[in-house]
Amino acid sequence: MNCVHLMQHPGSTVIAELGGLHRMIGWEHPIVTDSGGFQIYSLIRQDPKLGTITKEGALFRPRRSARKFKLTPAKSIRLQFGYGADVLICLDDCTHVDSPYEEQQASVERTISWARQCRETFDQLAAAKELSEEERPMLFGVIQGGGHRDLRRQCAEALIEIGFDGFGYGGWPLDGEGNLLLDMLSYTRELVPAARPMHALGIGHPQGIVECHRLGYDLFDSTMPTRDARHGRLYAFNINPGSSALVGDWFSYVYVRENRSIRYDGPISEFCDCLCCKHYSLGYLHHLETIGDGLYHRLATMHNLRFMTQLTAALRGGQ
């Protein structure tokens, strides 16, 4: 989940009154809350009039909102801690890989400074609640530096010295042509002790997950699977993920709007056991999507999410 989105809707007070995130959504498993650094960067990058980033934090006004929000490192941690998340992520100053060196350098310095403030606030909250190492949530730092190895190393070494439970690869992870920055992703992973988990922030393409997992990344997050589902791009294994290695042409896209989907009486994927594939045909999904029935979005989203859980299960099983 995302701190910037949650602080706007439904709001921190409402979340507290509903018993925290776990109780509010009926989810008994781990929850990761991102700090919102990327969302702030994306908003201001697209329109600088919508906010500013300073050494203290960020002041921003989301589109279609008359209200301004202020987010500091300390506030980000207090919010995430109050939400009852299991993994908290430090507020970081995100950049694009093509940003000038001077901007990347300033981002690294700001990210390190913010990480120290996040760590201090986190420790104060854990002490105030008298939480043991086993009871407290985990705290991740985010390594910035764009496409510059010296800056990535500077940021990683400083964050390791501060001390975190895990780390994230910060910044936009794609080049100008949409390809994963595998060299930098690999280098950044090598900077962090193997015992510490690494989160590939914003990476959610199936092939990207497989490639980053091979580099040593453990966690991933992206809106891609659900966004693709809503827009008619469904994921399908070409092989049984439980018994075959994920190499070569192991998955493909199924486009629900294509003419060949109209009369197809089989499921999206023969290797999927989601509710959609067990009970409904691709032809029925095409019909639902064509007439604008909301059931399409639910079924398609369930399918793509189940694909992702099958994918991660296959990766864990292959370790």
C-alpha positions in Angstrom: 0.0 0.0 0.0 1.1 3.6 -0.4 1.4 6.2 2.3 0.7 9.2 0.0 -2.5 7.6 -1.3 -3.7 6.5 2.1 -3.1 9.9 3.8 -5.5 11.4 1.2 -8.1 8.6 1.1 -9.5 7.4 3.4 -7.2 9.4 5.7 -5.1 8.4 8.7 -7.9 9.1 11.2 -10.3 6.9 9.4 -7.8 4.1 9.1 -7.1 4.3 12.9 -10.9 4.2 13.7 -11.3 1.2 11.5 -8.6 -0.7 13.4 -5.6 -0.3 11.1 -4.9 -1.6 7.7 -5.1 -5.3 8.5 -8.5 -5.1 10.1 -9.8 -2.5 7.7 -9.3 -4.7 4.6 -9.6 -8.2 6.3 -6.0 -9.2 5.5 -4.1 -11.3 8.0 -0.9 -11.5 5.9 2.1 -9.1 5.7 1.5 -5.6 4.4 4.2 -3.3 3.0 3.6 0.4 2.9 5.7 2.5 0.6 6.6 6.0 1.7 5.2 7.7 -1.4 8.5 9.2 -2.6 8.0 7.9 -6.1 4.4 9.3 -6.3 5.6 12.7 -5.2 8.4 12.7 -7.7 6.0 11.6 -10.5 3.5 14.3 -9.7 6.0 17.1 -9.5 8.0 15.9 -12.5 4.9 16.0 -14.6 3.8 19.4 -13.3 6.2 21.4 -11.1 3.4 23.7 -10.1 1.9 20.9 -8.1 4.6 20.8 -5.4 8.1 21.3 -4.2 10.8 19.1 -2.7 13.1 20.6 -0.1 15.6 19.2 2.4 12.7 19.0 5.0 10.4 16.9 2.8 7.7 17.6 0.2 4.8 19.9 -0.1 2.4 18.9 -2.8 -1.2 19.3 -4.1 -2.6 16.3 -5.9 -4.6 16.8 -9.1 -8.3 17.6 -8.6 -7.6 18.6 -4.9 -7.7 22.0 -3.3 -5.8 20.8 -0.3 -2.0 20.8 0.1 -0.2 18.0 1.9 3.1 18.1 3.6 5.1 14.9 4.0 8.4 14.8 6.0 10.5 11.7 6.8 9.3 11.7 10.4 5.6 12.1 9.3 5.9 9.3 6.8 7.2 6.9 9.4 4.6 7.9 12.0 1.8 7.4 9.4 3.1 4.0 8.3 3.7 2.9 11.9 0.2 4.0 12.8 -1.3 2.1 9.9 0.0 -1.2 11.4 2.1 -2.2 8.4 4.6 -5.0 8.7 7.3 -3.4 6.4 7.8 0.3 6.4 9.9 2.1 3.7 11.8 5.3 4.3 10.9 8.5 2.5 13.4 8.9 -0.4 14.1 11.5 -3.1 13.3 9.7 -6.3 14.9 10.6 -9.7 14.9 9.5 -13.3 18.0 7.7 -14.5 18.5 10.4 -17.2 18.5 13.2 -14.7 21.7 15.2 -14.5 24.5 14.1 -12.2 24.2 17.1 -10.0 20.5 16.3 -9.5 21.3 12.7 -8.7 23.9 13.7 -6.2 21.5 16.0 -4.4 19.0 13.2 -4.4 21.4 10.9 -2.7 22.4 13.4 0.0 18.7 14.1 0.7 17.8 10.5 0.7 20.5 9.7 3.2 19.5 12.6 5.4 15.8 11.6 5.3 16.8 7.9 6.1 18.5 9.0 9.3 15.4 10.9 10.3 13.2 7.9 9.5 15.4 5.6 11.5 15.3 8.0 14.5 11.5 8.3 14.4 11.1 4.6 13.9 13.3 3.8 16.9 11.4 6.3 19.1 8.0 4.8 18.2 9.2 1.3 18.8 10.6 2.2 22.1 7.5 4.1 23.2 5.4 1.1 22.4 8.0 -1.2 24.1 8.1 -3.5 21.0 10.7 -6.2 20.9 12.8 -7.0 17.8 10.3 -9.7 17.0 7.2 -7.6 17.5 8.2 -4.4 15.7 7.7 -3.9 12.0 10.7 -4.0 9.6 12.2 -0.8 8.2 13.7 -0.6 4.7 16.0 2.1 3.3 16.0 3.1 -0.4 19.2 3.3 -2.4 19.2 6.1 -4.9 21.9 7.2 -7.4 20.4 7.0 -10.8 22.7 5.4 -13.3 26.0 6.3 -11.5 27.8 3.6 -9.7 29.7 6.0 -7.4 26.5 7.5 -6.2 24.8 4.2 -5.8 27.7 3.0 -3.7 27.7 6.2 -1.6 24.0 5.9 -0.9 24.2 2.1 -0.1 27.2 2.4 2.2 25.6 5.3 4.2 22.3 3.4 4.5 24.0 0.2 5.6 25.9 2.2 8.3 22.6 3.7 9.5 21.2 0.2 9.7 18.0 -1.2 8.1 16.2 -4.6 7.9 16.2 -4.5 4.1 16.7 -2.2 1.2 15.0 -1.0 -2.0 16.3 -0.2 -5.4 15.2 3.5 -5.8 14.6 5.5 -8.9 13.0 4.8 -12.2 14.2 1.3 -13.1 13.8 1.6 -16.9 15.8 3.3 -19.6 14.4 5.6 -22.2 13.3 2.6 -24.3 11.5 0.8 -21.5 14.2 -1.8 -20.8 15.2 -2.8 -17.3 18.4 -1.3 -16.1 19.8 -4.7 -15.3 23.4 -3.7 -15.0 22.6 -1.1 -12.3 20.0 -3.4 -10.6 22.7 -6.1 -10.4 25.4 -3.7 -9.1 23.1 -2.2 -6.5 22.1 -5.7 -5.2 25.9 -6.5 -4.9 26.3 -3.5 -2.7 24.0 -4.9 -0.1 24.8 -7.9 2.1 23.2 -11.1 0.8 21.4 -11.7 4.1 19.4 -8.4 3.7 16.3 -8.6 1.5 16.1 -6.3 -1.5 12.9 -4.8 -2.9 12.8 -4.0 -6.6 10.5 -1.0 -6.2 8.1 -0.5 -9.2 9.1 -3.6 -11.0 6.1 -5.9 -11.9 6.5 -7.1 -15.5 6.6 -10.9 -15.4 9.9 -11.1 -17.2 11.4 -8.3 -15.2 10.5 -10.2 -12.0 12.2 -13.3 -13.2 15.3 -11.5 -14.2 15.5 -9.5 -11.0 14.9 -12.6 -8.9 17.9 -14.1 -10.5 19.9 -11.1 -9.5 18.9 -11.6 -5.9 15.8 -9.4 -5.4 13.2 -10.8 -3.1 10.2 -8.4 -3.2 8.4 -6.6 -6.1 5.5 -4.2 -6.5 3.7 -2.7 -9.4 0.3 -1.6 -10.6 1.0 -3.3 -14.0 -0.8 -6.6 -13.4 -4.1 -5.0 -12.3 -3.8 -2.1 -14.8 -3.2 -4.6 -17.7 -6.2 -6.6 -16.6 -8.5 -3.6 -16.6 -7.3 -2.7 -20.1 -7.7 -6.1 -21.6 -4.2 -7.6 -21.4 -4.2 -10.9 -19.6 -1.2 -13.1 -18.6 -0.9 -16.8 -19.5 1.7 -19.4 -18.8 2.9 -21.3 -21.9 4.2 -24.0 -19.7 3.3 -25.5 -16.3 5.0 -23.1 -13.8 5.1 -25.8 -11.2 7.1 -28.3 -13.2 9.1 -26.3 -15.8 11.8 -23.7 -15.6 10.9 -20.2 -16.5 13.1 -19.8 -19.5 12.5 -19.1 -23.1 9.0 -18.4 -24.3 7.4 -19.2 -20.9 4.5 -16.8 -20.9 2.4 -14.8 -23.3 -0.2 -12.1 -23.4 -3.9 -12.8 -24.2 -5.8 -9.8 -25.5 -9.4 -10.0 -24.6 -10.5 -7.6 -27.4 -9.0 -9.6 -30.2 -11.5 -11.2 -32.6 -10.1 -14.7 -31.8 -11.4 -14.3 -28.3 -15.0 -13.9 -29.3 -15.8 -17.6 -29.7 -13.0 -19.1 -27.7 -14.7 -21.6 -25.3 -11.6 -22.3 -23.1 -10.1 -20.5 -20.2 -7.5 -17.7 -20.4 -4.8 -20.2 -19.5 -4.9 -24.0 -19.1 -2.4 -23.8 -16.3 -4.4 -21.3 -14.1 -6.7 -22.3 -11.3 -8.2 -18.9 -10.5 -11.9 -18.5 -10.2 -12.1 -17.0 -13.6 -10.3 -19.8 -15.5 -12.1 -22.5 -13.5 -15.6 -21.3 -14.4 -15.6 -18.9 -17.3 -14.4 -18.9 -20.9 -12.3 -16.2 -22.7 -15.3 -15.7 -25.0 -17.5 -14.8 -22.0 -14.8 -12.3 -20.8 -14.8 -10.8 -24.3 -18.6 -10.4 -24.0 -18.4 -8.8 -20.6 -15.7 -6.4 -21.6 -17.5 -5.5 -24.9 -20.7 -4.5 -23.1 -18.8 -2.7 -20.3 -19.9 -5.0 -17.5 -18.0 -4.4 -14.3 -17.7 -8.2 -13.7 -15.1 -8.3 -16.4 -12.7 -6.1 -14.4 -13.1 -8.3 -11.3 -12.6 -11.5 -13.1 -9.6 -10.2 -15.2 -8.0 -8.7 -12.1 -8.4 -12.0 -10.2 -6.7 -13.8 -13.0 -3.7 -11.6 -13.4 -3.1 -11.5 -9.7 -3.3 -15.3 -9.5 -0.8 -15.5 -12.4 1.6 -13.3 -10.3 1.2 -15.6 -7.2 1.8 -18.7 -9.3 4.9 -16.9 -10.7 6.4 -16.0 -7.4 5.6 -19.5 -6.0 7.5 -21.0 -8.9 10.4 -18.7 -8.2 10.5 -19.7 -4.6 10.2 -23.3 -5.4 13.2 -23.0 -7.8 15.5 -21.7 -5.2 
